[in-house]
Amino acid sequence: MQFRGLRAGIIVSLALACVNISSACYARTDFDGDWNVLIVTREGACEPTLRYAVKIADGAVINDGVSIATVQGRVGQRGAVRVIVRSGSQWANGSGRFTRNRGNGVWKGYGTNGACAGTWVAEPR
């Protein structure tokens, strides 16, 4: 019976540690807010340019609530970003860096006409 109590204590301690670590990982960042992103195709037959609005909340990059695309990503405390955007059978993976008033990077994906790649720039709204 003592082993079971010890095991439960260890599990509770680990759970609390994970909660504390998660809180630190998802803290507010300097990049939080609403952003306009200009996506430019450099390779492939995707749309030449596309403007897209995203929100960064506690470092998480998410859809601004208007678009039907699913946006998932994270901006680190130093501004490095990775994001995945999906809409139907189309998808794109992007990476880059944010500062307080600008972001830029590259992306690769697959659109209705095949593989594409390009660059992106972002400005706060």
Backbone as numpy.savetxt, mean C-alpha at the origin, in Angstrom:
# Nx Ny Nz CAx CAy CAz Cx Cy Cz
-1.35 -30.35 35.33 -2.16 -29.15 35.33 -1.30 -27.87 35.33
-0.15 -27.91 36.00 0.70 -26.73 36.02 1.22 -26.42 34.61
1.52 -27.45 33.83 2.00 -27.24 32.47 0.96 -26.51 31.64
-0.31 -26.88 31.81 -1.38 -26.23 31.04 -1.46 -24.74 31.41
-1.35 -24.41 32.69 -1.37 -23.02 33.13 -0.19 -22.23 32.61
1.00 -22.87 32.61 2.20 -22.22 32.08 2.05 -21.96 30.58
1.54 -22.97 29.87 1.34 -22.83 28.43 0.36 -21.69 28.13
-0.73 -21.60 28.90 -1.70 -20.52 28.70 -1.06 -19.17 28.97
-0.22 -19.10 30.00 0.47 -17.84 30.32 1.39 -17.41 29.20
2.11 -18.36 28.61 3.00 -18.05 27.50 2.20 -17.56 26.30
1.09 -18.21 26.00 0.26 -17.80 24.87 -0.27 -16.40 25.07
-0.74 -16.09 26.27 -1.25 -14.74 26.55 -0.13 -13.72 26.41
1.06 -14.03 26.92 2.19 -13.10 26.82 2.55 -12.84 25.36
2.59 -13.91 24.55 2.90 -13.74 23.13 1.83 -12.91 22.43
0.58 -13.14 22.77 -0.52 -12.38 22.16 -0.39 -10.89 22.50
-0.08 -10.59 23.75 0.09 -9.19 24.14 1.29 -8.57 23.45
2.36 -9.33 23.29 3.53 -8.81 22.58 3.18 -8.50 21.14
2.41 -9.38 20.50 2.00 -9.14 19.11 1.14 -7.90 19.00
0.25 -7.68 19.94 -0.59 -6.48 19.93 0.28 -5.24 20.05
1.26 -5.27 20.95 2.14 -4.12 21.11 2.97 -3.87 19.86
3.48 -4.93 19.24 4.26 -4.78 18.02 3.37 -4.24 16.90
2.16 -4.76 16.76 1.24 -4.31 15.72 0.93 -2.84 15.87
0.73 -2.38 17.09 0.42 -0.97 17.31 1.55 -0.09 16.81
2.79 -0.51 17.07 3.93 0.28 16.63 4.05 0.25 15.11
3.75 -0.87 14.50 3.88 -1.00 13.05 2.84 -0.18 12.30
1.72 0.05 12.90 0.63 0.75 12.22 0.40 2.12 12.82
1.46 2.78 13.20 1.35 4.13 13.77 1.19 5.15 12.64
0.66 6.30 12.98 0.50 7.39 12.02 1.85 7.73 11.40
1.84 8.03 10.10 3.07 8.40 9.40 2.97 9.83 8.88
4.11 10.37 8.47 4.15 11.72 7.88 3.44 11.76 6.53
3.12 10.61 5.97 2.57 10.53 4.61 1.05 10.32 4.63
0.46 10.20 5.80 -0.98 9.98 5.91 -1.74 11.14 5.28
-2.83 10.80 4.60 -3.68 11.81 3.98 -4.15 11.36 2.61
-4.76 12.28 1.88 -5.29 12.02 0.55 -4.26 12.42 -0.50
-4.06 11.54 -1.49 -3.06 11.75 -2.54 -3.68 11.55 -3.91
-3.24 12.34 -4.89 -3.55 12.13 -6.31 -2.34 11.48 -6.95
-2.58 10.39 -7.69 -1.49 9.65 -8.32 -1.67 9.71 -9.83
-0.62 10.07 -10.54 -0.59 10.04 -11.99 0.21 8.81 -12.40
-0.44 7.90 -13.11 0.18 6.65 -13.56 0.47 6.79 -15.05
1.71 6.55 -15.45 2.12 6.69 -16.85 2.64 5.34 -17.35
2.08 4.87 -18.47 2.53 3.63 -19.09 3.74 3.92 -19.97
4.82 3.19 -19.76 6.04 3.33 -20.56 6.24 2.12 -21.49
5.65 0.97 -21.11 5.77 -0.25 -21.91 4.43 -0.96 -21.92
4.03 -1.49 -23.07 2.80 -2.26 -23.16 1.64 -1.44 -23.68
0.48 -2.09 -23.77 -0.70 -1.48 -24.38 -1.76 -1.07 -23.36
-1.35 -0.69 -22.16 -2.31 -0.17 -21.17 -2.62 1.30 -21.48
-3.60 1.84 -20.78 -3.92 3.26 -20.94 -2.64 4.08 -20.84
-2.44 5.10 -21.69 -1.19 5.88 -21.64 -0.99 6.58 -20.30
-2.06 7.18 -19.79 -2.00 7.83 -18.47 -3.31 7.59 -17.75
-3.23 7.63 -16.44 -4.40 7.43 -15.60 -4.20 8.20 -14.31
-5.22 8.92 -13.90 -5.17 9.60 -12.60 -5.99 8.79 -11.61
-5.46 8.68 -10.41 -6.09 7.84 -9.41 -5.93 8.48 -8.04
-6.95 8.42 -7.21 -6.88 8.97 -5.86 -6.75 7.84 -4.85
-5.81 7.99 -3.92 -5.65 7.03 -2.85 -5.59 7.76 -1.52
-5.72 6.98 -0.46 -5.62 7.50 0.89 -4.54 6.70 1.61
-3.73 7.39 2.41 -2.78 6.72 3.29 -3.26 6.97 4.71
-3.53 5.90 5.44 -4.02 5.99 6.81 -3.19 5.08 7.69
-2.48 5.66 8.64 -1.59 4.90 9.52 -0.60 4.06 8.72
-0.14 4.62 7.61 0.84 3.94 6.77 0.26 2.98 5.75
-1.05 2.68 5.85 -1.68 1.77 4.90 -2.18 2.56 3.69
-1.86 2.07 2.49 -2.35 2.68 1.25 -3.64 1.96 0.89
-4.73 2.75 0.76 -6.04 2.17 0.49 -6.77 2.97 -0.58
-7.81 2.38 -1.09 -8.69 3.04 -2.05 -9.31 4.27 -1.38
-9.51 5.32 -2.14 -10.12 6.53 -1.56 -11.63 6.40 -1.36
-12.21 5.26 -1.76 -13.64 5.04 -1.58 -14.47 5.32 -2.81
-13.88 5.89 -3.86 -14.61 6.23 -5.07 -14.40 5.17 -6.15
-13.20 4.69 -6.31 -12.87 3.72 -7.35 -13.30 2.31 -6.98
-13.52 1.48 -8.00 -13.87 0.08 -7.74 -12.64 -0.80 -7.56
-11.46 -0.28 -7.85 -10.24 -1.07 -7.72 -9.92 -1.32 -6.25
-9.29 -2.46 -5.99 -8.81 -2.79 -4.65 -7.37 -2.34 -4.55
-7.06 -1.56 -3.53 -5.70 -1.06 -3.32 -5.22 -1.56 -1.97
-4.05 -2.19 -1.95 -3.45 -2.67 -0.72 -1.97 -2.32 -0.75
-1.48 -1.71 0.31 -0.06 -1.40 0.36 0.33 -0.78 1.67
1.62 -0.51 1.84 2.15 0.10 3.05 3.24 1.10 2.70
3.25 2.19 3.45 4.33 3.16 3.39 5.07 3.05 4.71
6.38 2.80 4.65 7.19 2.70 5.86 7.47 4.07 6.45
8.01 4.09 7.64 8.31 5.34 8.35 9.26 6.25 7.56
10.10 5.67 6.72 11.05 6.46 5.92 10.55 6.75 4.52
9.31 6.32 4.20 8.71 6.67 2.92 8.71 5.60 1.86
9.39 4.47 2.08 9.37 3.40 1.07 7.96 2.83 0.99
7.49 2.59 -0.23 6.11 2.11 -0.43 6.09 0.91 -1.36
5.18 0.00 -1.07 4.84 -1.13 -1.95 3.33 -1.19 -1.99
2.78 -1.41 -3.19 1.33 -1.42 -3.34 0.92 -2.43 -4.42
-0.27 -3.00 -4.24 -0.89 -3.87 -5.23 -2.27 -3.30 -5.53
-2.59 -3.15 -6.81 -3.89 -2.64 -7.24 -4.53 -3.71 -8.13
-5.80 -4.01 -7.85 -6.53 -5.02 -8.63 -7.90 -4.48 -9.03
-8.28 -4.80 -10.25 -9.63 -4.48 -10.72 -10.00 -5.54 -11.74
-10.89 -6.44 -11.35 -11.25 -7.55 -12.24 -10.03 -8.40 -12.51
-9.73 -8.65 -13.80 -8.57 -9.46 -14.16 -7.30 -8.61 -14.32
-7.41 -7.31 -14.13 -6.27 -6.42 -14.27 -5.61 -6.20 -12.91
-4.27 -6.07 -12.91 -3.56 -5.85 -11.66 -2.25 -5.11 -11.93
-1.72 -4.50 -10.89 -0.42 -3.84 -10.98 0.26 -3.89 -9.62
1.57 -4.08 -9.63 2.41 -4.00 -8.44 3.26 -2.76 -8.58
3.29 -1.93 -7.55 4.08 -0.72 -7.60 5.00 -0.60 -6.41
6.08 0.16 -6.59 6.99 0.46 -5.49 7.57 1.84 -5.72
8.10 2.41 -4.66 8.69 3.73 -4.78 8.94 4.35 -3.43
8.90 5.68 -3.40 9.21 6.41 -2.17 8.34 7.66 -2.07
7.92 7.95 -0.86 7.18 9.17 -0.56 8.04 10.12 0.26
7.84 11.42 0.03 8.30 12.46 0.94 7.02 13.11 1.45
7.13 14.15 2.24 5.91 14.78 2.77 5.03 15.40 1.69
5.64 15.82 0.56 4.83 16.50 -0.45 4.93 15.90 -1.85
5.48 14.68 -1.95 5.60 14.05 -3.27 5.88 12.56 -3.10
5.49 11.81 -4.12 5.83 10.40 -4.18 6.15 10.04 -5.61
6.99 9.05 -5.82 7.25 8.58 -7.18 7.79 7.16 -7.14
7.67 6.49 -8.28 8.15 5.13 -8.34 7.83 4.47 -9.66
7.84 3.15 -9.66 7.62 2.35 -10.86 6.52 1.33 -10.60
5.98 0.77 -11.67 4.96 -0.26 -11.55 5.06 -1.24 -12.71
4.57 -2.45 -12.49 4.43 -3.49 -13.51 3.06 -4.10 -13.31
2.43 -4.51 -14.40 1.12 -5.11 -14.25 0.64 -5.81 -15.49
-0.65 -6.13 -15.45 -1.29 -6.83 -16.53 -2.66 -6.21 -16.76
-2.87 -5.66 -17.95 -4.13 -5.04 -18.31 -4.92 -5.89 -19.29
-5.97 -5.34 -19.84 -6.81 -6.09 -20.77 -6.06 -6.49 -22.04
-5.00 -5.76 -22.39 -4.23 -6.06 -23.61 -2.86 -6.67 -23.32
-2.64 -7.17 -22.12 -1.37 -7.82 -21.80 -0.54 -7.08 -20.78
0.73 -7.44 -20.73 1.65 -6.90 -19.73 1.98 -5.43 -20.02
2.15 -4.66 -18.94 2.47 -3.24 -19.02 3.42 -2.88 -17.89
4.07 -1.74 -18.04 4.94 -1.22 -16.99 5.06 0.28 -17.16
5.46 0.95 -16.10 5.61 2.39 -16.20 6.07 3.03 -14.91
5.74 4.31 -14.80 6.12 5.10 -13.63 4.89 5.74 -13.02
5.05 6.25 -11.80 3.95 6.98 -11.15 4.53 8.13 -10.33
3.75 9.18 -10.21 4.07 10.30 -9.33 2.82 10.64 -8.52
3.02 11.11 -7.30 1.89 11.43 -6.43 2.09 12.78 -5.78
0.97 13.49 -5.57 0.97 14.77 -4.86 -0.18 14.75 -3.87
-0.02 15.41 -2.73 -1.13 15.46 -1.77 -2.31 16.23 -2.35
-3.50 15.82 -1.99 -4.71 16.56 -2.42 -5.00 17.67 -1.46
